[in-house]
Amino acid sequence: MERIQTTLAPGVELVACRTEQFKTGVLSVTLTVPLREETATAYAMIPEVLYRGSRLHPDIEQLSAATDQLYGASLGPSVRQRGESQGISFLCSVIDDRYALDGMAVLEPASMLMGEILLDPAVEGGVFRADYVQSEGANLADRINARINDKQDWAIFRLTQEMCAGEAYALDKLGSAQQALEMTPEVLWEHYQTLLAQAQVVFYYSGSAPWDRVEQVVRQAFAPLITPRQRGYTCQVVERPAGSVRRITERMEVGQAKLALGFRTGGITMGHPQFPALLVCNALFGGTANSKLFLRVREELSLCYSVSSLLDKLKGIMVVPAGVDAADLNRAEQAILEQLEEIRRGQFTQEELEAARMAVRSGLRSARDSQGRMEDDCVTRQLATGTPEGSQALLEAVEQVTAQQVEQAAHAFVLDTVYCLTGKEGE
Amino acid sequence: MEQLSYANLGERLLRGKLNNGLTLYVLPRSGYCRQFAFLATRYGGIHQRFLQADGSWIDTPAGVAHFLEHKMFDSPDGSELKTFAATGAEYNAFTAADMTGYYFTCTDGFEENLRALLGLVSRPYFTQERVDKEQGIIGQEIGMCLDEPGNGVYYQLLENLYAHHPIRQELAGTVESISHITADTLYQCHGAFYRPGNMVLCVGGDVDAQLVARVAEELLPVDPLGAACTDLGERELPQAVRAYGEKEMAVSVPLFELGFKGEPPQPGESLRQRLMGELACDVLFSASAPLYSRLYEQGLINSSFDSMYDCAPGCAHIMAGGESRDPKAVMEAVLEEARRLTSEGVEPQLWERLKRAAYGSMVRRLNSLEDTCMELAQGYFEGHDYLAFPQIFQSVEWEDVAQLIARWCTPERGSLSVVRPLPGMEELEAEREEEGI
């Protein structure tokens, strides 16, 4: 696989991976802005409103007809939070020209359609159509309100809000339901103009098309975006002294209690010299089905149905979500913390360490087998470090991590907040 | 082993039946870093009554297949899991209505991992003590599923559609049903279903097919019996049991799932019926068909709206659902659209476009080793060659799909399942307590 990166204009990057491994080509465009309370709702709404219709394909039916015609190209908007940035993306996956039944070139029309959706929307009176703004506002509000349906995700979401209160990270990348319902076409249009003019832009392609063909189609389909702009990525990494743990308990009609423990990583994030050790430590602690949390707390002690640990590599946070019987909440929390203590004390075998290392290694290597993961990794790295490269160097660094470095990394984790969602009965 | 070639998809497949009775598929993919192995048995949640080796029928509690799946990861010394761990392999398993599958994916140590997988699944090791403990773990899993609104709306629909087919029961069983499971039950079911003649192994990636065949013949016993014999009860009537069912759960917006009961496919027709069922869903529910935009613009559905065709031995249905403030209005509109399509037909351009899109998305799915291997296994159990889908696509005509819609999508065969918010849920604000530090 050959990867090329070029700066099309200051703040506008194109990353392309040429490969014949897949049946498809993937093209994405991501507009990145700082995550802010005043703008988050509008920016989250914009791609949804754009996806309702363009000038040439003014409704869902005609837009879907156009993607169906391109062999069911999967083309859709997304909003990603990366650290304290909000990434507004359109991603398109189309079958490679080699598999088109009528031998048509699919990449060019698919890119033009994507450019058209992003840059040439259906308008009335010089702004977005009022009916689209209203219904997408309602849909966004529903999505925000529906967060509560998945109780484990809800626990993680609430933990993050409480733990990072006052930091941009605590904001919902989808914004607020109230603001979404009150959005007007004029206000949204203004935000849209700002987004197009100011956001940092990353284009990504992976597939069999040669570099010059990709660059040409991107320049053609997205010409208005290829103008100078400032880099938009920042992320405040917070360190906290150990010992002051905040506890939040909320009650709701749930059969199974949900626990979420939030840790700060002591300033270690992607690119930090200790980051490879942190990755291995996370895998050993709770990142895999061979981890201490899984084998000891779930399998051996049967204290949780589900338990794992998740690392936010940009923000420097680790979250441990667990599904627990309400009666076992305290014991489960103690058992989870005890596993971390054991790593700090060096109570893990060489075998366990190697298993964790192999899991990280396998995870990093196997990303190359998925266009979706490659896209996400490259765009994330491009934003955070200014280059899509780095997985090879990280892989090599992971090979060198020692037991002592893992212990040190475990010491870096500081428990910040414990969130607990439990039932209403038996209060 | 036989080598098959699918030039239009750029795929090759090696297929064979080994001396011990196991069916093997190998999908060579040279560009991939990962290797994937999937070992499946034709035994799932619906297989509760089956013929034993002594010729007698036995009834087992709901949830055994799933319970067994959990317990297969136990072995006397745990060496198989250590192998997965040592090589960084990811392993897992799932239980579906009609199969249980075990798999790993790795980038290092493929042969060791393959040996571990085959060893784990073929050597049962159950103790009453561990079975008792697992009842607690699965009890929690069942509890978690009961809290899950998507699960609730889905099973309520199946209960509305089917009178007795076991598809209507929760796959994992109930806390009560699994309380009857003993180590003996597990040995009985393992003996009946975990035999090479009732199983298939699908491997994908940059692997040596001869090595896979050799290891599988070395580790799995010879099985002269072939596929297991099961009983799914009397054939279901075509009509749905009831047209409507609702319950209250912790959701913010009502969830619904509507469905139409169909007939299981004729032998050899399973892939063709699936493509027809999926195209029927597209014509009725896809975003490029007229009904979707109308409902969307009326605010009756949102982007969570989705549809599917599903089938298992003895049953087949199509479903569509999502969030809606007025699910009954959606159901009425769907029935009306089905009537319109069967009487007026479909616009030819729309039909061609939907077929092209469906073809493209199946080609796209081939990117995934996991999905492709699982489809090959499913195809083996259902009696079709999954990678033959391009030819079958070309043979499906609108008239076939129109007939399917006319037969299935009627008020008699349809049903609607709704999950409404608990009182007070819409303006939910969790009671909270801040505890001292």
Chai-1 contact restraints between the chains, C-beta under 6 A:
chainA,res_idxA,chainB,res_idxB,connection_type,confidence,min_distance_angstrom,max_distance_angstrom,comment,restraint_id
A,Q21,B,G31,contact,1.0,0.0,6.0,A-B,restraint_1
A,F22,B,N367,contact,1.0,0.0,6.0,A-B,restraint_2
A,K23,B,V363,contact,1.0,0.0,6.0,A-B,restraint_3
A,K23,B,L366,contact,1.0,0.0,6.0,A-B,restraint_4
A,K23,B,N367,contact,1.0,0.0,6.0,A-B,restraint_5
A,T24,B,R364,contact,1.0,0.0,6.0,A-B,restraint_6
A,T24,B,N367,contact,1.0,0.0,6.0,A-B,restraint_7
A,D59,B,S293,contact,1.0,0.0,6.0,A-B,restraint_8
A,I60,B,A287,contact,1.0,0.0,6.0,A-B,restraint_9
A,I60,B,S293,contact,1.0,0.0,6.0,A-B,restraint_10
A,E61,B,S288,contact,1.0,0.0,6.0,A-B,restraint_11
A,E61,B,S293,contact,1.0,0.0,6.0,A-B,restraint_12
A,S64,B,A287,contact,1.0,0.0,6.0,A-B,restraint_13
A,S64,B,S288,contact,1.0,0.0,6.0,A-B,restraint_14
A,A65,B,S288,contact,1.0,0.0,6.0,A-B,restraint_15
A,A65,B,R353,contact,1.0,0.0,6.0,A-B,restraint_16
A,D68,B,S288,contact,1.0,0.0,6.0,A-B,restraint_17
A,D68,B,R353,contact,1.0,0.0,6.0,A-B,restraint_18
A,D68,B,A357,contact,1.0,0.0,6.0,A-B,restraint_19
A,Q69,B,R353,contact,1.0,0.0,6.0,A-B,restraint_20
A,Y71,B,R356,contact,1.0,0.0,6.0,A-B,restraint_21
A,Y71,B,G360,contact,1.0,0.0,6.0,A-B,restraint_22
A,G72,B,A357,contact,1.0,0.0,6.0,A-B,restraint_23
A,G72,B,G360,contact,1.0,0.0,6.0,A-B,restraint_24
A,G72,B,S361,contact,1.0,0.0,6.0,A-B,restraint_25
A,I95,B,G360,contact,1.0,0.0,6.0,A-B,restraint_26
A,I95,B,V363,contact,1.0,0.0,6.0,A-B,restraint_27
A,Y99,B,V363,contact,1.0,0.0,6.0,A-B,restraint_28
A,N139,B,N302,contact,1.0,0.0,6.0,A-B,restraint_29
A,D142,B,V253,contact,1.0,0.0,6.0,A-B,restraint_30
A,N145,B,S252,contact,1.0,0.0,6.0,A-B,restraint_31
A,A146,B,S252,contact,1.0,0.0,6.0,A-B,restraint_32
A,I148,B,S252,contact,1.0,0.0,6.0,A-B,restraint_33
A,N149,B,P149,contact,1.0,0.0,6.0,A-B,restraint_34
A,N149,B,V251,contact,1.0,0.0,6.0,A-B,restraint_35
A,S244,B,I437,contact,1.0,0.0,6.0,A-B,restraint_36
A,R247,B,E435,contact,1.0,0.0,6.0,A-B,restraint_37
A,T249,B,E433,contact,1.0,0.0,6.0,A-B,restraint_38
A,E250,B,A430,contact,1.0,0.0,6.0,A-B,restraint_39
A,E250,B,R432,contact,1.0,0.0,6.0,A-B,restraint_40
A,R251,B,E431,contact,1.0,0.0,6.0,A-B,restraint_41
A,M252,B,A430,contact,1.0,0.0,6.0,A-B,restraint_42
A,E253,B,A250,contact,1.0,0.0,6.0,A-B,restraint_43
A,V254,B,D147,contact,1.0,0.0,6.0,A-B,restraint_44
A,G255,B,G143,contact,1.0,0.0,6.0,A-B,restraint_45
A,G255,B,L146,contact,1.0,0.0,6.0,A-B,restraint_46
A,G255,B,D147,contact,1.0,0.0,6.0,A-B,restraint_47
A,Q256,B,G143,contact,1.0,0.0,6.0,A-B,restraint_48
A,Q256,B,M144,contact,1.0,0.0,6.0,A-B,restraint_49
A,N290,B,A85,contact,1.0,0.0,6.0,A-B,restraint_50
A,S302,B,G136,contact,1.0,0.0,6.0,A-B,restraint_51
A,S302,B,I137,contact,1.0,0.0,6.0,A-B,restraint_52
A,Y305,B,Q140,contact,1.0,0.0,6.0,A-B,restraint_53
A,Y305,B,E141,contact,1.0,0.0,6.0,A-B,restraint_54
A,Y305,B,M144,contact,1.0,0.0,6.0,A-B,restraint_55
A,G323,B,M144,contact,1.0,0.0,6.0,A-B,restraint_56
A,A355,B,A85,contact,1.0,0.0,6.0,A-B,restraint_57
A,A355,B,A86,contact,1.0,0.0,6.0,A-B,restraint_58
A,M358,B,T87,contact,1.0,0.0,6.0,A-B,restraint_59
A,M358,B,G88,contact,1.0,0.0,6.0,A-B,restraint_60
A,A359,B,G88,contact,1.0,0.0,6.0,A-B,restraint_61
A,R361,B,G88,contact,1.0,0.0,6.0,A-B,restraint_62
A,S362,B,G88,contact,1.0,0.0,6.0,A-B,restraint_63
A,S362,B,T107,contact,1.0,0.0,6.0,A-B,restraint_64
A,R365,B,C33,contact,1.0,0.0,6.0,A-B,restraint_65
A,R365,B,T107,contact,1.0,0.0,6.0,A-B,restraint_66
A,S366,B,C33,contact,1.0,0.0,6.0,A-B,restraint_67
A,S366,B,R34,contact,1.0,0.0,6.0,A-B,restraint_68
A,S366,B,T107,contact,1.0,0.0,6.0,A-B,restraint_69
A,R368,B,C33,contact,1.0,0.0,6.0,A-B,restraint_70
A,D369,B,Y32,contact,1.0,0.0,6.0,A-B,restraint_71
A,D369,B,C33,contact,1.0,0.0,6.0,A-B,restraint_72
A,D369,B,R34,contact,1.0,0.0,6.0,A-B,restraint_73
